[in-house]
Amino acid sequence: MNLPRRHRRQPARLPNFESGILAEPLLAFGGRHEHVEPKTGLSLYGPYSLIGQARPTPSAVIVGTVGPASMIADAEAWLSACRGLLKNDGRQPFLYPHFPGFNSEPPFQCELVYGDTWREAIKAEAFKDVLGLSNFYDRVKRVVQLYVRAIEVLAGREPSPDVVLCCIPQDVVDTCTVRRSKTGEERRIRMTRSEKLAREAIGRGQGFLFAEMDPSLGIEDEESGHQNLRRGLKAESMQFGIPTQLVWPKTLRLVQCNSAPGEREVQDIATRAWNFTTALHHKAGGSPWRLAEIEEGTCFVGVSFYREILAADPRLRTSMAQAFTSAGDGYVLRGSSFEWDPSRQKSPHLNHGLAASLMRDVIDLYKRQNRDSLPRRIVVHKSSRFWDEELSGFEDACKSIPRKDFVALGSRGLQFYRTGDYPALRGTYVRFSDSDFLLYTSGYIPFLRTYPGARVPRPLEILEHVGDSPWNVVLQEILALTKMNWNTADFACRDPITVAFSRRVGEILAEVPANSSIRHEYKFYM
């Protein structure tokens, strides 16, 4: 019997993809011992050192402190606490291990040095005067100046500090910082009393005689000058050649307190110490760990774009490259500016000449930092697809490099689920073609016995790969680079380090005038 077509049994559609799981990348620690987890590796073997090297480098970190006197005292109490054993409740010993203490004994074998020589207090009257200003942007600029002048004083001391802690009091946090919403919009945390009064005056139609009295609450990009305390401070202070670390009051708490409504929950004291000392060690010139299985001579490059705050043309964009060597050294390069019309192009792209120029600068910097040796292989990560002229520009600049790979990362909103109570394992990949993949860089982690996340993990999407390496090597490297964020001792981050901080680094570069020189070392942007 011939049934109508709609009643005929249709052949089952088979899924057109393959899937698998990559092995967890290994990290190298003291004596080149290896482990998958940063905190455990540091606890067992200490920071990275070569086999036969008696102690890791550095063996001491001189810490300078600037800010209000009371908070400098809190910071030094926190530094003192970090020298010894710090415990948490112990309920998740793999995810949140105790902190063993950062001192001259194993595992870190590195002393924290601080004291009167490296203190520079900012007077309470100076903060009061600045915070009384009604204009938000002028207030941020003046606060940055207070800290920069204090850092300049410490830079002239002998010996100068390796890292400067910028202690930011709560009233400055409340009135001079912005908070990024889930949609990516930056919002003010709180208005001062003078701003509220001035805003009421505006509502009554009252004008202002002087511009500095105007309590502008506009979108950040609409104002010139320093628009964010952190990036303004980083941009201004790098001229002294000393990395900075901003610390908030909640960072320095020695007693666990409940967070205020709407405030992000404060990490336990041991976890804060892990993250704090890892960043401190790196900014002082150390390598907490390195990738154990990356081919020597490989240079990873992340390409992204930012808008210059002081540019008159809102369509102007500047290219940027973040380069990372197989040894873990990180560098930042500023490229050329160009016009981008968002109404015509979804994302910025470089023409052939600009792409070639940016990549030549990367190669030249690599040579300067590696005794005039060229990289054996270059891997470029970009957060959008490559245009033909963009790709040809990168390829032309890399003609002297034996092997190269160009990888486009993105997000199309694709998601996969597995049966059971936990999400996909970290390292799970879904293969649609030889150059189109999903990769779960976050997910259930067997070593931790849990999934260390609050929401369903989103996979990283590899949209395009052009180059010389097998796809499994490209994916394995991306997974490994998610473990190279020395701002934290967490197991891993979602994004590889080549693109993880591109937005934040671009925001700092945007605060530096185009004709001013910048520091290339990545530690000045962390």
DRENGU-193802 format. One record per residue (C-alpha): residue in one letter; x, y negated, z negated. Coordinates in steps of 0.25 Angstrom, whole numbers, plus 2048, in hexadecimal, padded with zeros to 3 digits. Layout:
<pts>
aXYZ
...
</pts>
This chain:
<pts>
m800800800
n8057F2804
l8047E97F8
p8047DA7F9
r8127D47F8
r80F7CE7EB
h80C7DB7E5
r8187E37EA
r8237E67E0
q82E7DD7E2
p83D7E27E0
a8437DE7D3
r84C7D27D4
l85A7D67CE
p8627CB7C7
n86C7C57D0
f8777C37C6
e8827CB7BE
s8867C97B0
g8917CC7A6
i8997C879A
l8A77C279A
a8B07C578F
e8B27BB784
p8BF7B3787
l8CA7B477D
l8D17A8777
a8E07A8773
f8E47A3765
g8F17A375C
g8FB7AD762
r8F37AF76E
h8E97B7766
e8DC7B876D
h8CD7B8768
v8C07B476E
e8BB7AB763
p8C279D75F
k8C079D750
t8C47AC74E
g8D07AA757
l8D579E74F
s8D27A5742
l8DA7B1746
y8E67AB74E
g8E579C74D
p8E6792758
y8ED795766
s8FC798766
l9057A076E
i90A7AE76A
g9167AB761
q91279D75E
a91379C74F
r90879174D
p8FE78B756
t8FF77D75B
p8FD773754
s901777746
a8FB76A740
v8F0760744
i8F175273F
v8E374C73E
g8E073E73E
t8D2738738
v8CB72B73C
g8BE726737
p8B772172A
a8C072471E
s8B572D717
m8B4736723
i8C3737725
a8C373D717
d8B874771B
a8C074A728
e8CD74D71F
a8C4756716
w8BF75D722
l8CE75F727
s8D2764719
a8C676E719
c8CA773727
r8D8777722
g8D1782719
l8C778D71B
l8B978971E
k8AE79371D
n89F793722
d89479C71E
g89A7A8725
r88D7AC72B
q8927AD739
p8A17B0737
f8A47B2746
l89D7A574B
y8A079D73F
p8AD7A2739
h8B479B72D
f8BF791730
p8CD79672B
g8D3788729
f8DB77F732
n8E977F72B
s8F878372D
e8F4791729
p8EF79B733
p8E679B73B
f8E878D740
q8F678A73B
c8F377B73D
e8F3771732
l8E9765731
v8F075872E
y8E974C72A
g8EA740720
d8EC73171E
t8F6730729
w8EB734733
r8DF72D72D
e8D9720733
a8CC71C72C
i8C2712733
k8BC709729
a8AD70A725
e8AB6FB729
a8B06FE737
f8A5708739
k89B6FF732
d89E6F473C
v89E6FD748
l891705744
g88A6F8742
l88A6F5751
s87D6F6758
n8826FB766
f88470A766
y88F709771
d8976FE76A
r89670575D
v89C712763
k8A770A76A
r8AB70375D
v8AB711755
v8B471775F
q8BD70B75E
l8BE70D74F
y8C371B750
v8CC71875C
r8D370E754
a8D5718748
i8DA723752
e8E4719757
v8EA716749
l8EB725747
a8F2727755
g8FD71E750
r900726743
e90C72F743
p90A73A745
s8FC73874C
p8F174174A
d8EE74D753
v8DF74B752
v8D773F74D
l8CA742746
c8C0737749
c8B673873C
i8A9732741
p89F72E735
q891731736
d88C723738
v895722745
v88F730749
d88172B748
t88371D74E
c88E71F759
t88C72D75F
v882734768
r87C741768
r879749775
s86B74F776
k86875D77C
t865756789
g87374F789
e86E741786
e87673A77C
r86F733770
r87372A765
i872731757
r86E72474F
m86C715751
t87270C747
r86970273F
s86E6F6748
e86A6FE754
k85C70174F
l85A6F274C
a8606EE75A
r8576F8761
e84B6F375A
a84F6E575E
i8506EA76D
g8426EF76B
r83D6E1768
g8446DB774
q8506D576D
g85D6D3775
f86B6D3770
l8756C8771
f8826D1771
a8836DE779
e8896E576D
m87C6E3765
d8746EB76F
p8716F9769
s871700776
l86C70F775
g86D712784
i87271F78A
e881721788
d88571F797
e87E711797
e88970B78E
s897708790
g8A270A786
h8A371677C
q89671D77C
n899729773
l8A2729767
r8A9736769
r8AD734777
g8B0725775
l8BA72976A
k8C0734772
a8C272B77E
e8C8720776
s8D172876C
m8D8731777
q8E272577A
f8E972876D
g8EC737771
i8E673D764
p8D9746766
t8CD74375D
q8C374B756
l8B6744752
v8B0749745
w8A274773F
p89E747731
k897754732
t8A475A738
l8AB75772B
r8A175D721
l8A7767717
v89A76B712
q88F77171B
c88376871C
n876769724
s875761730
a86B756731
p85E75873A
g862757748
e871758746
r87976374B
e87C76D740
v88A76C73A
q89377873C
d89877F730
i8A577A72A
a8AE786730
t8A978473E
r8AB77573E
a8BA778739
w8BC782744
n8B777874F
f8BE76C748
t8CC772747
t8CB779755
a8C976B75B
l8D4765752
h8DE76F755
h8DC76D764
k8DC75E764
a8EA75F75C
g8F0767768
g8EC775764
s8E678076C
p8DC788762
w8DB79376D
r8DD79577C
l8D679E786
a8DD7AC786
e8DA7B1794
i8DB7A579D
e8E57A57A8
e8F179C7A5
g8F27907AF
t8E378F7B0
c8DD7817AF
f8CE77F7AD
v8C87727B1
g8BA76D7AE
v8B57627B7
s8AA7587B3
f8A67497B4
y8A273E7AB
r89D72F7AC
e8A67247A9
i89F71C79E
l8A570E7A2
a8A27117B1
a8997067B8
d8947117C2
p88B71B7BB
r88D7257C7
l89C7257C4
r8A27327BE
t8B07377BB
s8B57457BC
m8BC74C7B1
a8C47597AF
q8C67617A3
a8D276B7A5
f8D677679C
t8E277F79E
s8E378E79A
a8EB78A78E
g8DE782789
d8E477478B
g8D976A78F
y8DA75D798
v8D075379C
l8D274B7AA
r8CA73F7AF
g8C773F7BE
s8C27357C7
s8B572D7C7
f8AB72F7D2
e89C72B7D5
w8917357D2
d8837337D6
p87A73C7CD
s86E73A7D6
r8757407E1
q87E74B7DA
k87A7537CE
s8887537C8
p89574C7CB
h89F7527D5
l8AC74E7DA
n8B174C7E8
h8BD7537EE
g8C77487EA
l8C27467DC
a8C17557D9
a8CF7577DF
s8D574B7D7
l8CF7507CA
m8D575E7CC
r8E27597D0
d8E27517C2
v8DF75E7BB
i8EB7657C2
d8F475A7BF
l8F175A7B0
y8F27697AF
k9007687B5
r90475D7AC
q9007657A0
n9067727A5
r91476F7A9
d91176B7B7
s90A7797BA
l8FE77A7C2
p8F27827BD
r8F17907C3
r8E278F7C3
i8D87847C2
v8C97877BE
v8BF77B7BF
h8B277B7B8
k8A87717BC
s89A76F7B6
s89376E7C4
r8957747D1
f8A17707DA
w89E7687E7
d8A676C7F3
e8AF7607F3
e8B17607E4
l8B676F7E5
s8BF76C7F1
g8C57617E9
f8C876A7DD
e8CD7757E6
d8D776B7EE
a8DD7667E1
c8DF7757DC
k8E67797E9
s8F377B7E1
i8EC7847D6
p8EC7937DA
r8DE7967D5
k8D278D7D1
d8C378F7CD
f8B87857CE
v8AC7887C5
a89F7807C4
l8977817B7
g88977D7B5
s87B7807B0
r86F7847B8
g8677887AB
l8687977AE
q8677A07A2
f8687AF79F
y8637B7792
r8677C478C
t85E7CD784
g8607CD775
d8617C376A
y86E7BC76F
p8717B477C
a87B7B9787
l8897BC782
r8937B1784
g89B7B5791
t88E7BA798
y88E7B67A7
v8847B77B2
r8897B87C0
f8817B37CC
s88C7B37D6
d89B7B27D6
s89B7A37D3
d88D7A27CB
f88D7A67BD
l8877A47AF
l8907A57A3
y88C7A6794
t89779E78D
s88E79E781
g8867AA77C
y8877B5772
i8957B776D
p8987C5768
f8A47C1760
l89C7B7758
r8907C1757
t8877B675B
y8837AB766
p88879E760
g87E795766
a87078F763
r869790771
v86979A77C
p877799783
r877793791
p88179979B
l88B7917A2
e8897927B1
i8947947BB
l88E78E7C8
e89A78F7D1
h8A87957D2
v8B27927DD
g8C07987DB
d8CA7A37DA
s8C67AA7CD
p8BC7B57CB
w8AF7B17C4
n8B17B97B8
v8BE7B17B5
v8B77A47B7
l8AC7A87AD
q8B67AD7A3
e8BE7A07A3
i8B17987A1
l8AD7A1795
a8BB79F790
l8BB790791
t8AF78F788
k8B879377D
m8C278777F
n8BB77C778
w8C577876D
n8BA76F767
t8B477B760
a8B878875B
d8AB78E760
f8AB79B767
a8A9794775
c8A178977B
r89778A787
d89F783791
p8AD785795
i8B777A790
t8B977579E
v8AB76F79E
a8A677078F
f8AB76278C
s8AA75B799
r89F752795
r8A674E788
v8B374C78F
g8AD74379A
e8A673B78F
i8B3738789
l8BA735796
a8AE72C799
e8B272378E
v8C0721793
p8C171679E
a8C571B7AB
n8D27147AC
s8D771979E
s8DF72679D
i8DA732795
r8E073D78D
h8E074A795
e8E0753789
y8D375A786
k8D4758777
f8D2749778
y8C374C77D
m8BF757773
</pts>
